[in-house]
Amino acid sequence: MINILIILIGKLLSKFSKIFNLGNGSTWPGHIALKLNPNFISDSIRNSKTKVILVVGTNGKTTTSKLLQTILEHNQKKVFLNTSGANLLNGAASSIILNSSFVKLDADFAIFELDENAFPKFLEKVEPDYIVGLNLFRDQLDRYGEIDTISKRWKKSVSKLIKTKLILNADDAQIAFLGKNTKLDSFYFGLNEKNLEKSTMQHASDSILCPNCGAALNFKAYYFSHLGIWRCDKCGFKRPNKIFSEFTYLPLRGTYAKYDVLAAVLLAKIIGFNDSKIESALKKFQPAFGRQEVINYNGKQVELFLSKNPISLNESLSTAQGLKAKTLLIILNDNIPDGLDVSWIWDVDFEQILSKNINIVVSGIRAYDMAIRLKYAGFYVHITDTIENAIDVGLKDLENNEKLFILPNYSAMLEVRKILTGKKIL
Amino acid sequence: MNYKLTIGWLYPKLMSTYGDRGNVIVLQKRCEWRKIETEIKIIDTLSTNKDLSSCDLLMMGGAQDTQQEIVAKDLKKKKSTFKKMIEDGTPGLYICGGFQYLGRYYKTAQGNKLPQLEVLDMYTENPGRERLIGNIAIDAQNLFEKRTVLVGFENHGGRTIPGDNIKPLGRVLRGFGSNDISKEEGALYKNTIGTYLHGPILSKNPVLADYLIEKALELKYKTDITLEMLDDSLEEKARMAIAKRLQIAI
């Protein structure tokens, strides 16, 4: 009974906050719901026919969720997800409130992207139908702690599940570890591309130790950071054999995005959609905001690549360089959603990735930190005080057929998108 | 005269948690800009004592617990060489986990006492309470003999308690420092500098980078060295921006 009340109050609160513009309304109805009933999420899900999909990992959660949503909705399923940036329990609870009609959750699928800490907490309350495990990179040590610790905590939480199906990245040892010695059905995706295999690791790499026994892992090849073909010579734990690694159509560019597509497609196949249905859905795919999103601004084109940690910034730089970018705008903030510590920019391989004649404009609260990093990498940069100026400077010398590539971290992405589209996104 | 420095980077694969390589890049570039030749020598589990003793300047970053144990085991084999280098005045920068290593022991949150290198009279305990996280500014007066503000970011669970023979690197102006009581930060012993400041520390505090380079050259070439000035206006602006946010005067 209390949940009916919570849902009604929550809906009212959300409306109220939207009308009076008191923030985005995407987390605090959920916050209140969980205060009134700590079991709000599990109660709501138990009383519904909604299947629950959790998407976890450091990078690619939003894109993978959006890919899944596209495939499911294109195939007439009713889907909801927690809005971006609301990947804690209160965000998940809020999305339930907004998607409940009267008292019941009204959807075929709920997709929740959860951050590193919220994931085990969610599993304490609800056993999901599917978990998609993408990757574990170091991100925001000030908030999440070290990845070995996260990996151990995840393994412990997952080992208590009974019926969940696991969709795991075989190339990431820490993620593949979730499927080791488990009775749960585990399915793996990963790459199988000779031309991408590198013999050395990028600098910003971690988890080179076996998650099972702690010995150093032996890599036959690296695809991307610590993702690759690995095995442990000590305990024998190795990359699984049966791996889903190709699909007929990829709606996004980059090695990194390929993992997200493979994850979403593999789950769609497990749910029961055939390849042609999945492919036709993916042809309708629109990138999540800030992720390879193209926006027209003052008659010119701007493309946004959310770049929030060393791995995602490396990948954004590679993709922009591959597309022959003439000018980059890098925006670095240190607000709470970004992590307060910006030291990670020194783990980014600017020196190896970018050509020396590229124009770089920097902005954001930590513009000087980024400018120093680039100075030591051998690039001259233009520092601007406001993001508006930075965009103008970046666009100034571009021809009409050239794009400005903007690489912001999280809160910077929200700011820049507001300027480019003239509206708030959340 | 053509100068050359060998910079020993200790366990980069295991101990490079968050931008630690930035310190090496800064040292290398600031030498390069002054036409001082550099060689970066990686010191890890495969290196010998001879490799270690061929270095003119040492740099060690932080690590996660598992990695830290592997390093501790390996460092035991290199302990006497390492200790002698520090006693002889080899300049070195030891950050976070690297700093803790120099002490007598590290007591984990579970109460396990892990013996450390015992080169410095200090110890570290992790009480299992909240980590000390945030922007930090210190006055490194002990090193520079006048008020010199260094800025950085700290993130550590361990609290380091210095003994009587250790001079702290500086006084905390904003933030926590070595522990949450003494308002002191880091340690200074001969030319060895231990600190919790990362960011990485040398990127915004070039004065410290130049100090290490100068001392390394002086020790190697046994002569007084005055380094050529570089344009550090960008670094200065970055430091000012942090100081302004922390509301302190530089």
Boltz contact constraints between the chains, C-beta under 6 A:
constraints:
  - contact:
      token1: [A, 141]
      token2: [B, 18]
      max_distance: 6.0
  - contact:
      token1: [A, 142]
      token2: [B, 133]
      max_distance: 6.0
  - contact:
      token1: [A, 142]
      token2: [B, 155]
      max_distance: 6.0
  - contact:
      token1: [A, 146]
      token2: [B, 64]
      max_distance: 6.0
  - contact:
      token1: [A, 148]
      token2: [B, 64]
      max_distance: 6.0
  - contact:
      token1: [A, 148]
      token2: [B, 66]
      max_distance: 6.0
  - contact:
      token1: [A, 209]
      token2: [B, 66]
      max_distance: 6.0
  - contact:
      token1: [A, 214]
      token2: [B, 66]
      max_distance: 6.0
  - contact:
      token1: [A, 341]
      token2: [B, 153]
      max_distance: 6.0
  - contact:
      token1: [A, 343]
      token2: [B, 18]
      max_distance: 6.0
  - contact:
      token1: [A, 343]
      token2: [B, 19]
      max_distance: 6.0
  - contact:
      token1: [A, 343]
      token2: [B, 198]
      max_distance: 6.0
  - contact:
      token1: [A, 343]
      token2: [B, 199]
      max_distance: 6.0
  - contact:
      token1: [A, 343]
      token2: [B, 200]
      max_distance: 6.0
  - contact:
      token1: [A, 344]
      token2: [B, 19]
      max_distance: 6.0
  - contact:
      token1: [A, 346]
      token2: [B, 19]
      max_distance: 6.0
  - contact:
      token1: [A, 346]
      token2: [B, 22]
      max_distance: 6.0
  - contact:
      token1: [A, 346]
      token2: [B, 200]
      max_distance: 6.0
  - contact:
      token1: [A, 347]
      token2: [B, 19]
      max_distance: 6.0
  - contact:
      token1: [A, 368]
      token2: [B, 237]
      max_distance: 6.0
  - contact:
      token1: [A, 368]
      token2: [B, 238]
      max_distance: 6.0
  - contact:
      token1: [A, 368]
      token2: [B, 241]
      max_distance: 6.0
  - contact:
      token1: [A, 369]
      token2: [B, 238]
      max_distance: 6.0
  - contact:
      token1: [A, 371]
      token2: [B, 234]
      max_distance: 6.0
  - contact:
      token1: [A, 372]
      token2: [B, 203]
      max_distance: 6.0
  - contact:
      token1: [A, 372]
      token2: [B, 234]
      max_distance: 6.0
  - contact:
      token1: [A, 372]
      token2: [B, 235]
      max_distance: 6.0
  - contact:
      token1: [A, 372]
      token2: [B, 238]
      max_distance: 6.0
  - contact:
      token1: [A, 375]
      token2: [B, 234]
      max_distance: 6.0
  - contact:
      token1: [A, 376]
      token2: [B, 25]
      max_distance: 6.0
  - contact:
      token1: [A, 376]
      token2: [B, 29]
      max_distance: 6.0
